[in-house]
Amino acid sequence: MTRSATLAPQPILTTVLPDRYRSIFKFSAFNDMQSICFSTLYKNDINTVISSPTGSGKTVLFELAMLRTLVSEGLGNFKIIYIAPTKSLCYERYQDWGARLAVLGMKCGFLTGDTSAEEVATVKQADVIITTPEKWDSTTRRWTDYDLLMTLVKLVLIDEVHILKDLRGATLEVVVSRMKYIAPHARFIALSATIPNAEDIAEWLGQKWNSRSVPAQLYAFGEEFRPVQLDIHVYGYPARTANTFQLDKLYDGKLPDILDAHFAQKPIIIFCPTRKSTVSTAKILAKTWMKSREAILACRMDPGRHFQDFELDELSKSGVAYHHAGLSLPDRVTVERMFLGRKILIICCTSTLSINLPAHLVVIRGTSAWIDGQVQEYTEFDMHQMMGRAGRPQFDTSGVAVIMTTRDKQSKYEQILCGQEVVESCLHSHLVEHLNAEVCLKTINDIESAKGWLRSTFLYVRMKKNPSHYNIGITGPSKTIEDSLDQLCTENIARLQISKIVETSDRNELVSTIYGRSMALFYIQFQTMLNFMNAGAGMSMSDILTVLGKSSEFKNFRFKQGEKKFYKEINAAVGIRYPLKSADIKDFEAKVSLIIQFTLGRLEFPVYDGSGKHVTQFHADKAIVWQHVQRLIRCIIDCKIESIDGVSVRNALELARSLQAEIWDNSANILLQIDGIGPATLRKFLNRNIQTFADLASMDILSIESVLSLNKGRGMKYLQDVEKIPRFSVTLKTLGETRDTSSVKIAVQVAVKMLNKTVVKMYNRKLLTVGFLLELSNGELVEFRRAM
């Protein structure tokens, strides 16, 4: 049922709640939107979709549903899953709810891709699990390992559900569809920005577990429900080129006019596409626009130095600052504090700026940014998050958001920001990967169950209403949506079968092969998996680096202007073990290989005129590589174990250990992994032929203090630290052999022993795994086992 909401006749007071529940709210009355939804969320258990403007107080709606679950189930008898698009938004909820819900005895857990094994164990004890779609997808792909946890899930909270139309939306769609299957009695609450087809999301979720065919309760709120009115302007400028440098000049030239038009002597945030542009834009404004407003700032800035960054410190005296992830944490915190204290009037920043930092005027200076190694358009979620800093209820009575873009994109952003852009599914673009994951989970075991699963998705809802968008070939009067559904499933399942990722069992059921299970477990894209499966036998370390670099996960990597020279200098460094031909340093695979080799070699950055500007981008690109590469290498290991390729497995295992430690496994730098050992300390050890962990562990305290010229007692730390690193011995004993005319069979006993004084189960907050590999002299793999 849909309710197009009108203003509530009388706001509901928080006194209607029991005293202990009322304590989590910092206000005495719910606003109009919250009051209208109150009864459905707090006194009912049906699935609900709420579409409402940014800044209208939607988070409170989640909290009412949480209280309903607490009342209905009782503390300790439920799990609540909160899913949000970004780690930063998840962390904000974790910080906020962790403090406020504690008074009710409820514990919050934070589960993201960065979560350690130790933290995962803690999360299992939490009542509220806060996570991203990608991490919850990864977790639920192994849901049988968490069977008890899944049976306790009573409430699923989906924040910013309109991201379904972004590329990452396919993961959210699959996760929610899967949760409907593995936690069928769970209640779903989905919140969205203003969109025109929220009823499609309500149809997808269904009203309740036993009435899926009835749409969820839907509330659609207009701009009149925003507590602080936001005035939105989209300015489109004629652009002769898509060159980012030229666009930067265009936007910087127009910026003073925009500030003149909307300045209200209140704080301003300007979002810029790159770290470099935050600095350049801040400098331009300090030299030009702020000069005429010095009187405003005359008594604001305290004398003395405030920032470690010299340029930032100088600019701040003009009332302008920049803010990005490349700044030190103290400098970022100081910028935010001084902005809140009105010591700084303008911040030029990237989207890493703290979500809670409010302004009166927000300017989005260009609608593209450097994201994941390439120039990409901001998503609608990004746009709403940035604009959401303007006119926050606690700080202002009105707000202004300005979007600067090219003229050809002006109408697109006007539609998005007015809530007129229809939310479509993106699941079809990665359907083959998700079908494989569902075959692994046994959700799908034939074409019919594949079609049944697809009918549970948002894609199916939208295919029925807008088939032409999905290019599924519906032609002629006799072809139905069911025909197209059959075609979609049949073609993608066939791709998996031909590739030997999925096969048909003796019972004529679809089952995953080792390759399919590894692809699902490690979250590998289809084309990447084919590359791994087709990689040649006996791969060297150089070959593995090449295969890794060609992964589809890195296909968006690009060399920025001037970077090729920087990477050619890196390629020429002595510590690069597998240098590339100069002509090959042009594609994304070259960039990935050199980033990995540079990092593992612990090399120094090239130094030449202008090289420094590439260092920050190198760190950003390295972070993207490390997001993927450890999953990829583990998948390569599984593929090569299956093909009995001992040489490739051995080399891939060595690279996996190196990637984990961020240092070459057999390097003279190996001791740098120990906290407190830097280049100078390492040289002192190497001069005494102390090269390995075993060498260091064999020393006594006095010897360490002598080598390092330490005061008495200071050497103990090194022995304690090396004792935390697992060390093993391996012995092999022949038990006997038998021969016949064609073969020799040898029985062996292998003993793996930990040499540490106490058993080491974890290192760097990760559970340890011991791998045992037995290989013949011809490279054939005889045995591979893993043990915890």
C-alpha positions in Angstrom: 0.0 0.0 0.0 1.3 3.4 -1.0 0.8 6.5 1.1 1.7 9.9 -0.5 2.2 11.7 2.7 0.9 15.0 3.9 2.0 16.9 6.9 1.1 15.2 10.2 -1.8 16.9 12.0 0.1 16.6 15.3 3.7 15.5 15.9 4.1 12.5 18.2 5.9 13.1 21.5 8.7 10.8 22.5 6.8 10.3 25.8 4.7 7.7 24.1 7.7 5.4 24.4 8.8 3.7 27.7 11.4 5.8 29.6 14.4 3.6 28.8 13.6 3.6 25.0 12.9 7.4 25.0 16.4 8.0 26.3 18.1 7.1 23.0 16.4 10.2 21.3 17.9 13.7 21.8 14.6 15.5 21.1 11.1 15.6 22.7 8.9 15.2 19.6 9.2 13.3 16.3 9.0 15.5 13.2 6.2 15.2 10.7 7.7 12.5 8.6 8.7 10.4 11.6 5.3 10.9 13.2 3.5 9.6 10.1 5.6 6.5 10.0 5.6 5.9 13.7 2.7 3.4 14.0 3.9 1.3 11.0 7.4 1.0 12.3 7.0 0.7 16.0 3.6 -1.0 16.3 3.8 -3.4 13.3 6.1 -5.9 11.6 5.4 -5.4 7.9 8.2 -4.6 5.4 8.3 -0.8 4.7 9.9 1.4 2.1 10.3 5.1 2.8 11.3 7.6 0.1 12.2 11.0 1.6 14.5 14.0 1.0 18.1 14.0 2.3 18.3 15.6 5.8 14.7 14.8 6.7 15.6 12.6 9.7 15.3 9.1 8.1 17.8 7.5 10.6 15.2 7.8 13.4 12.9 5.5 11.3 15.5 2.7 11.5 15.7 3.2 15.3 11.9 2.9 15.7 12.0 -0.5 13.8 14.9 -1.6 16.0 13.0 -0.8 19.2 10.0 -2.8 17.8 12.4 -5.8 17.3 13.7 -5.4 20.8 10.2 -5.3 22.3 9.0 -8.3 20.2 12.0 -10.6 20.4 13.7 -9.7 23.7 17.4 -8.8 24.1 19.7 -11.6 23.0 17.2 -13.3 20.8 17.7 -11.4 17.5 20.2 -10.0 15.1 19.7 -6.8 13.2 21.6 -6.2 9.9 22.2 -2.6 8.8 23.5 -2.3 5.2 24.9 1.0 3.9 26.8 1.8 0.7 30.1 3.0 2.2 32.5 2.3 5.0 32.3 5.9 6.2 28.5 5.8 6.5 28.7 2.4 8.3 31.4 3.8 10.7 29.2 6.9 11.4 26.3 4.6 12.4 28.6 2.3 14.4 29.9 5.3 16.4 26.5 6.8 17.0 24.5 3.6 17.7 27.3 2.0 19.6 27.0 4.8 22.2 23.2 5.3 22.2 22.0 1.7 22.0 24.3 0.7 24.8 21.9 2.1 27.4 19.4 -0.6 26.2 22.0 -3.3 26.5 22.4 -3.7 22.7 25.8 -4.2 21.2 26.9 -3.0 17.8 29.4 -4.8 15.5 31.2 -3.2 12.5 31.8 -5.6 9.6 33.7 -4.4 6.5 36.4 -5.6 4.2 39.0 -4.3 6.7 37.6 -6.3 9.6 40.1 -8.7 11.2 39.3 -12.3 12.3 39.4 -11.1 15.9 36.8 -8.5 15.1 34.6 -10.9 13.2 34.4 -13.0 16.3 33.2 -9.9 18.2 30.7 -9.1 15.6 29.1 -12.5 16.0 28.2 -11.5 19.6 26.6 -8.2 18.5 22.9 -7.5 18.3 23.3 -5.0 15.5 25.7 -5.9 12.7 26.7 -2.9 10.6 28.1 -3.7 7.1 28.4 -2.9 3.5 26.7 -4.8 0.6 30.0 -6.2 -0.5 31.0 -7.6 2.9 27.6 -9.0 3.6 27.6 -10.6 0.2 30.9 -12.2 1.0 29.6 -13.3 4.4 26.4 -14.8 3.1 28.1 -16.7 0.3 29.3 -18.8 3.2 26.1 -18.5 5.2 26.1 -22.2 6.1 29.1 -21.4 8.2 27.0 -18.9 10.1 23.8 -20.9 10.2 22.9 -20.1 13.8 23.6 -16.4 13.2 21.3 -16.3 10.1 18.4 -17.9 12.0 18.5 -15.0 14.5 18.2 -12.3 11.8 14.9 -10.6 12.5 15.4 -7.2 10.9 17.3 -6.0 7.8 17.8 -2.2 7.5 18.8 -1.0 4.0 20.1 2.5 3.8 20.2 4.5 0.6 18.4 1.7 -1.4 18.4 3.9 -4.5 22.0 2.9 -5.1 20.4 -0.1 -6.9 20.8 1.8 -10.1 24.6 2.2 -9.6 27.0 -0.5 -10.6 27.5 -1.5 -7.0 23.7 -1.8 -6.7 23.9 -5.3 -8.2 25.6 -6.6 -5.0 22.9 -4.9 -2.8 20.2 -6.5 -4.9 21.6 -10.0 -4.7 22.3 -9.7 -0.9 18.7 -8.6 -0.2 17.3 -11.3 -2.4 19.5 -13.9 -0.7 18.4 -12.7 2.8 14.8 -13.2 1.8 15.8 -16.8 1.2 18.1 -17.6 4.1 16.2 -15.4 6.7 12.6 -15.7 5.4 11.0 -14.4 8.5 13.1 -11.2 8.7 11.5 -7.8 8.4 13.0 -5.4 5.8 13.0 -1.6 6.1 14.4 0.3 3.1 15.1 4.0 3.1 15.7 6.0 -0.1 16.2 9.5 -1.4 13.3 10.9 -3.4 12.8 8.6 -6.4 9.8 8.3 -8.8 9.5 4.5 -8.7 9.7 3.6 -5.0 6.7 1.4 -5.5 9.0 -1.0 -7.5 11.2 -1.4 -4.5 8.1 -2.1 -2.4 6.9 -4.7 -4.9 10.4 -6.4 -4.8 10.5 -6.6 -1.0 6.9 -7.7 -0.5 4.8 -7.0 2.6 5.8 -10.0 4.7 7.4 -13.4 4.5 4.0 -15.1 4.0 2.6 -12.4 1.6 5.4 -11.6 -0.8 3.0 -10.9 -3.6 1.6 -7.9 -1.7 3.9 -4.9 -1.9 5.6 -3.6 1.2 4.1 -0.5 2.9 5.4 2.6 1.0 5.6 6.2 2.2 6.7 8.8 -0.3 7.6 12.2 1.1 8.2 15.4 -0.8 10.6 18.3 -0.3 8.1 19.9 2.1 9.2 17.4 4.7 12.8 18.6 4.7 13.3 20.3 8.2 15.7 22.8 6.6 14.8 23.8 3.1 17.6 23.3 0.6 17.9 25.5 -2.4 19.5 23.5 -5.3 21.1 25.0 -8.4 22.6 23.1 -11.3 24.8 25.2 -13.6 25.8 23.8 -16.9 28.8 25.3 -18.8 29.7 24.8 -22.5 32.8 22.6 -22.6 34.9 22.4 -25.7 36.8 19.4 -24.4 36.6 16.6 -21.8 40.1 17.2 -20.8 40.1 17.4 -17.0 42.8 20.2 -16.9 40.7 22.4 -19.1 37.5 21.7 -17.1 39.3 22.6 -13.9 40.3 25.9 -15.4 36.7 26.5 -16.6 35.1 25.7 -13.1 37.7 27.7 -11.2 37.0 30.7 -13.5 33.2 30.5 -12.8 33.5 29.8 -9.1 33.8 33.4 -7.8 30.6 34.3 -9.5 28.8 31.4 -7.8 30.1 32.4 -4.4 29.1 36.0 -5.0 25.6 34.9 -5.9 25.1 32.6 -2.9 27.4 33.8 -0.2 25.5 34.5 3.1 28.5 35.1 5.4 28.2 31.5 6.4 30.5 28.5 6.0 31.2 27.1 2.5 32.3 23.6 1.4 33.6 23.1 -2.1 34.0 19.5 -3.4 36.8 19.1 -5.9 37.6 16.0 -8.0 41.2 15.3 -6.9 43.5 16.1 -4.0 45.6 18.3 -6.3 42.5 20.4 -7.3 41.6 21.0 -3.7 44.9 22.8 -3.2 44.8 24.7 -6.5 41.2 25.9 -6.0 41.9 26.9 -2.4 44.9 29.0 -3.6 42.9 30.7 -6.3 40.1 31.7 -3.8 42.6 32.9 -1.2 44.3 35.2 -3.8 41.1 36.5 -5.4 37.7 36.1 -3.9 38.7 36.2 -0.2 40.7 39.4 -0.6 37.5 41.4 -0.7 36.2 39.8 2.5 39.2 40.2 4.8 37.0 42.3 7.2 34.8 39.2 7.8 37.8 37.3 8.9 39.8 40.0 10.7 39.1 38.7 14.2 38.6 35.0 13.4 42.1 33.5 12.9 44.3 33.1 16.0 47.9 34.1 15.5 50.7 31.4 15.3 51.1 28.2 13.3 48.2 25.7 13.3 49.1 23.1 10.7 52.0 20.7 9.9 51.4 21.3 6.2 53.1 24.6 5.4 50.9 25.5 2.4 47.8 24.8 4.4 49.0 26.9 7.3 49.6 29.9 5.0 46.3 29.5 3.2 44.3 29.2 6.5 45.3 32.8 7.4 43.1 33.9 4.5 40.2 31.9 5.9 40.5 29.1 3.3 41.7 25.5 3.8 41.9 22.3 1.8 41.1 18.8 3.2 41.9 15.4 1.7 43.1 11.9 2.7 46.7 12.8 1.9 46.9 15.3 4.8 48.0 14.1 8.2 45.2 13.2 10.7 46.1 16.1 13.0 45.8 18.6 10.1 42.5 17.1 8.9 41.1 17.3 12.5 42.3 20.9 12.9 40.7 22.0 9.6 37.4 20.5 10.7 37.6 22.0 14.2 38.5 25.5 12.9 35.7 25.3 10.3 33.2 24.5 12.9 34.6 27.4 15.0 34.2 29.8 12.1 38.0 30.4 12.0 37.9 29.1 8.5 35.2 30.1 6.0 35.9 27.9 3.0 37.0 24.3 2.8 38.0 22.8 -0.6 37.9 19.1 -0.2 37.5 15.7 -1.7 34.6 13.4 -0.8 36.5 12.0 2.2 35.4 15.0 4.3 33.7 14.1 7.5 30.0 13.4 6.9 28.9 15.4 9.9 30.7 18.6 9.0 27.9 21.1 8.1 27.9 24.2 5.9 25.4 26.7 4.6 26.6 26.6 1.0 27.9 23.4 -0.7 29.5 23.6 -4.2 30.2 20.5 -6.2 32.9 21.7 -8.5 32.4 19.3 -11.4 30.4 16.1 -11.5 33.4 13.7 -12.2 36.2 12.7 -10.0 39.3 10.4 -9.9 37.7 7.2 -8.4 39.3 3.7 -8.3 42.1 4.6 -10.7 40.0 6.5 -13.3 37.8 9.5 -14.0 34.2 8.6 -13.1 30.9 10.4 -12.8 29.8 10.8 -9.2 27.0 8.4 -8.3 23.6 9.7 -7.1 24.5 8.5 -3.7 27.8 10.6 -3.8 25.8 13.6 -4.9 23.3 13.3 -2.1 26.0 12.7 0.5 27.9 15.9 -0.5 24.7 18.0 -0.7 23.6 16.7 2.6 26.3 18.8 4.3 24.3 22.0 3.4 21.7 23.3 5.8 21.9 20.7 8.6 19.0 21.1 11.1 21.2 21.5 14.1 23.3 24.2 12.6 21.2 26.3 10.1 17.8 27.4 9.1 18.4 27.1 5.3 21.0 25.7 2.9 22.2 26.1 -0.6 23.7 23.4 -2.9 25.3 24.2 -6.2 26.3 21.6 -8.8 28.7 22.8 -11.5 28.8 20.5 -14.6 29.0 20.6 -18.4 26.0 21.8 -20.3 25.3 18.4 -21.9 24.9 16.9 -18.4 22.8 19.7 -16.8 19.4 18.2 -17.4 20.6 14.8 -16.1 21.6 16.2 -12.8 18.4 18.3 -12.6 16.4 15.1 -12.9 18.5 13.2 -10.4 18.3 16.0 -7.8 14.6 16.5 -8.3 14.0 12.8 -7.7 12.8 12.2 -11.3 15.4 9.6 -12.4 13.9 6.1 -12.4 15.9 3.5 -10.4 16.8 0.6 -12.7 18.6 -2.6 -11.8 22.2 -3.3 -12.7 22.1 -7.0 -11.9 22.1 -8.1 -15.5 25.6 -6.5 -16.0 27.2 -9.1 -13.6 24.5 -11.8 -13.7 27.0 -14.6 -14.6 29.0 -14.1 -11.4 25.9 -14.0 -9.2 24.4 -17.0 -10.8 27.5 -18.9 -10.0 27.4 -17.8 -6.4 23.9 -19.0 -6.0 24.7 -22.4 -7.6 27.5 -22.7 -5.0 24.9 -22.0 -2.3 22.5 -24.5 -3.8 19.9 -21.8 -4.2 20.0 -22.7 -7.8 20.3 -26.3 -9.1 18.7 -26.2 -12.5 17.3 -23.7 -15.1 13.9 -23.6 -13.4 15.3 -22.7 -9.9 17.5 -20.1 -11.7 14.4 -18.5 -13.1 12.7 -18.7 -9.7 15.7 -17.0 -8.1 15.7 -14.3 -10.8 12.0 -13.7 -10.1 12.9 -12.7 -6.5 15.1 -9.9 -7.7 14.5 -6.2 -8.4 15.7 -6.9 -12.0 12.6 -9.0 -12.6 10.4 -6.2 -11.3 11.9 -3.7 -13.7 12.2 -6.1 -16.6 8.4 -6.4 -16.6 8.0 -2.6 -16.7 10.9 -1.5 -18.9 12.2 -4.5 -20.9 13.9 -2.3 -23.5 16.3 -0.9 -20.9 17.8 -4.4 -20.4 18.4 -5.4 -24.0 17.0 -8.8 -23.4 15.6 -9.3 -26.9 11.8 -9.2 -26.4 10.6 -8.9 -30.0 7.3 -9.9 -31.6 3.9 -10.2 -30.1 4.4 -13.8 -29.0 7.5 -13.3 -26.9 6.8 -12.9 -23.2 8.8 -11.7 -20.3 9.1 -15.4 -19.2 10.7 -16.2 -22.6 13.3 -13.6 -22.0 13.8 -14.8 -18.4 14.4 -18.3 -19.8 16.9 -16.9 -22.3 18.8 -14.9 -19.7 19.2 -17.9 -17.4 20.0 -20.4 -20.2 22.6 -18.3 -21.8 24.4 -17.4 -18.6 24.3 -20.9 -17.2 25.7 -22.2 -20.5 28.6 -19.8 -20.2 29.4 -21.2 -16.7 29.1 -24.8 -18.0 31.3 -24.3 -21.1 33.9 -22.7 -18.9 33.8 -25.7 -16.5 32.9 -23.4 -13.6 29.5 -25.2 -13.2 28.8 -28.8 -14.2 25.8 -31.2 -14.2 25.8 -33.9 -11.5 24.8 -37.5 -11.8 21.4 -36.4 -10.5 21.1 -33.9 -13.4 21.6 -31.0 -11.0 23.8 -27.9 -11.5 26.8 -28.0 -9.1 29.9 -25.8 -8.8 33.3 -27.2 -9.7 36.3 -26.3 -7.6 36.8 -23.4 -10.0 33.2 -22.2 -9.4 33.5 -22.4 -5.6 36.8 -20.5 -5.7 35.3 -17.9 -8.0 32.4 -17.3 -5.6 34.5 -17.5 -2.4 37.1 -15.0 -3.5 34.6 -12.7 -5.3 36.3 -13.1 -8.7 34.9 -11.6 -12.0 34.1 -14.1 -14.7 36.7 -13.0 -17.3 39.4 -12.9 -14.6 38.5 -16.5 -13.6 38.8 -17.6 -17.2 42.3 -16.0 -17.3 43.3 -17.9 -14.2 42.0 -21.2 -15.5 43.7 -20.8 -18.8 47.1 -19.6 -17.5 49.9 -21.9 -18.6 51.5 -24.6 -16.4 54.7 -24.0 -14.5 54.2 -20.3 -14.0 57.1 -18.3 -12.8 56.7 -15.4 -10.3 56.9 -13.0 -13.3 54.2 -14.9 -15.1 51.9 -14.7 -12.0 52.4 -11.0 -11.7 51.4 -10.6 -15.4 48.3 -12.7 -14.9 47.3 -10.8 -11.8 47.8 -7.5 -13.6 45.5 -8.5 -16.4 42.6 -9.1 -14.0 39.3 -7.4 -14.9 39.2 -6.0 -11.4 42.0 -3.5 -12.5 40.6 -2.7 -16.0 39.7 0.9 -15.0 43.3 1.7 -14.0 44.8 4.4 -16.2 48.1 6.2 -16.4 47.5 9.8 -15.5 49.3 12.7 -17.2 53.0 12.5 -16.6 52.8 9.1 -14.7 54.5 7.0 -17.4 57.9 8.6 -16.7 57.4 8.1 -13.0 56.7 4.3 -13.5 59.6 4.0 -16.0 61.9 5.3 -13.3 60.4 2.8 -10.8 60.9 0.0 -13.5 64.6 0.9 -13.8 65.2 0.7 -10.0 67.7 -2.0 -8.8 65.1 -3.5 -6.5 62.6 -4.3 -9.2 62.9 -8.1 -9.6 61.0 -8.5 -12.8 61.5 -5.3 -14.9 59.2 -4.7 -17.9 60.1 -3.6 -21.4 59.9 0.2 -21.6 57.4 -0.1 -24.5 55.1 -2.2 -22.3 54.6 0.5 -19.6 51.4 1.8 -21.1 48.5 -0.5 -19.9 46.9 -1.2 -16.5 48.7 -4.5 -16.1 52.1 -2.8 -16.2 51.0 -0.4 -13.5 49.7 -3.2 -11.3 52.9 -5.2 -11.6 55.1 -2.3 -10.8 53.0 -1.2 -7.8 53.3 -4.7 -6.4 57.0 -5.0 -7.0 57.8 -1.5 -5.7 55.9 -2.2 -2.5 57.4 -5.6 -1.8 60.9 -4.4 -2.5 60.4 -1.5 0.0 62.0 0.8 -2.6 62.4 4.6 -2.5 60.4 6.8 -4.8 62.1 8.3 -7.9 63.4 11.8 -7.4 63.4 14.2 -10.3 61.8 17.6 -11.0 58.0 17.1 -10.7 58.1 13.5 -9.4 56.7 14.4 -6.0 53.2 15.1 -7.4 52.8 11.4 -8.4 53.6 9.9 -4.9 50.1 10.7 -3.4 48.4 9.1 -6.4 50.7 6.1 -6.1 49.5 5.5 -2.6 45.9 5.8 -3.7 46.4 3.3 -6.5 48.3 0.9 -4.2 45.3 0.9 -1.8 43.1 -0.2 -4.7 45.5 -2.9 -5.8 45.7 -4.3 -2.3 41.8 -4.3 -2.0 41.9 -7.1 -4.7 45.2 -8.7 -5.0 45.2 -11.0 -2.0 41.8 -12.5 -3.0 43.1 -12.9 -6.6 46.3 -14.7 -5.6 44.4 -17.1 -3.3 42.1 -18.0 -6.3 45.2 -18.6 -8.5 46.5 -21.0 -5.8 43.2 -22.9 -5.8 43.1 -23.1 -9.6 46.7 -24.4 -9.8 46.1 -27.0 -7.0 43.2 -28.3 -9.1 45.4 -28.6 -12.2 48.1 -30.4 -10.1 50.7 -27.7 -11.1 53.2 -27.8 -8.3 55.5 -25.1 -9.7 52.7 -22.5 -10.1 51.3 -23.3 -6.6 54.7 -23.0 -5.0 55.4 -19.6 -6.6 51.9 -18.3 -6.0 52.2 -19.3 -2.3 55.4 -17.4 -2.0 53.8 -14.3 -3.7 50.8 -14.6 -1.4 53.0 -14.6 1.7 54.9 -11.6 0.3 51.7 -9.7 -0.4 50.4 -10.4 3.1 53.6 -9.0 4.7 54.2 -6.3 2.0 57.7 -7.5 1.6 59.4 -10.2 -0.6 59.4 -13.5 1.2 63.0 -14.3 0.7 64.3 -10.7 1.0 67.2 -9.4 3.1 64.6 -6.9 4.3 62.5 -9.6 6.0 63.2 -8.3 9.5 61.5 -5.0 8.7 58.2 -6.7 9.5 59.0 -6.5 13.2 57.7 -3.3 14.9 60.6 -0.9 15.7 63.0 -2.3 13.1 63.7 0.3 10.5 66.4 0.6 7.8 69.1 1.7 10.2 68.4 -1.1 12.7 68.2 -3.6 9.9 71.7 -2.6 8.6 73.1 -3.2 12.0 71.6 -6.7 12.1 72.7 -7.5 8.6 76.3 -6.4 9.4 76.3 -9.2 12.0 74.7 -11.7 9.6 71.4 -11.6 11.4 69.0 -12.1 8.4 66.1 -14.2 9.4 63.5 -14.5 12.2 65.3 -17.7 13.3 68.6 -15.8 13.5 67.0 -13.1 15.7 65.2 -15.6 17.9 68.5 -17.4 18.6 70.1 -14.3 20.1 70.1 -13.4 23.8 69.2 -10.0 25.2 72.8 -8.9 25.7 73.8 -9.8 22.2 70.9 -7.7 20.8 71.7 -4.8 23.0 75.4 -5.0 21.9 74.6 -5.1 18.2 72.1 -2.2 18.4 74.0 -0.2 21.1 71.0 -0.2 23.4 70.7 0.4 27.1 70.4 -2.6 29.4 66.9 -4.2 29.2 65.9 -2.6 25.9 66.7 -5.7 23.9 63.9 -7.8 25.4 61.3 -6.1 23.1 62.9 -7.6 20.0 62.8 -11.1 21.4 59.2 -10.7 22.5 58.2 -9.4 19.0 60.0 -12.2 17.1 58.3 -14.8 19.4 54.9 -13.5 18.0 56.0 -14.6 14.5 55.3 -18.3 13.8 58.3 -20.4 13.0 58.2 -24.0 11.8 60.3 -27.0 11.1 59.4 -29.7 8.6 60.7 -33.2 8.7 59.9 -36.0 6.2 60.4 -39.7 6.9 60.2 -42.5 4.4 58.0 -45.4 5.7 58.6 -47.8 2.8 58.2 -48.3 -0.9 56.6 -50.8 -3.3 57.5 -51.3 -6.9 55.9 -52.9 -9.9 56.7 -52.9 -13.6 55.3 -49.5 -14.2 55.5 -47.4 -11.0 57.1 -46.9 -7.6 54.9 -46.1 -4.6 56.5 -44.4 -1.6 54.8 -43.9 1.8 56.1 -40.9 3.7 55.3 -39.3 7.0 55.6 -35.5 7.3 55.8 -33.7 10.6 55.3 -29.9 10.9 56.4 -28.5 14.2 55.9 -25.0 15.6 59.2 -23.8 17.1 57.8 -20.9 19.1 57.8 -21.3 22.9 54.0 -20.7 23.0 51.5 -21.6 20.3 50.9 -18.7 17.9 47.3 -18.7 16.5 47.1 -15.2 15.1 49.5 -12.7 13.6 48.7 -9.1 12.8 45.1 -9.8 13.9 44.7 -12.6 11.3 44.2 -16.3 11.9 47.2 -18.4 10.8 47.0 -21.1 8.2 49.8 -23.6 7.6 50.1 -24.8 4.0 51.9 -28.1 3.2 53.0 -28.7 -0.4 54.6 -31.9 -1.8 56.0 -31.6 -5.3 57.9 -33.9 -7.6 61.1 -32.9 -9.3 59.2 -32.5 -12.6 56.8 -29.9 -11.1 53.8 -32.2 -10.6 51.9 -31.5 -7.4 51.6 -34.6 -5.2 49.8 -33.2 -2.1 48.6 -29.9 -0.8 47.0 -29.4 2.6 46.0 -26.5 4.7 45.7 -26.6 8.5 44.8 -24.0 11.1 
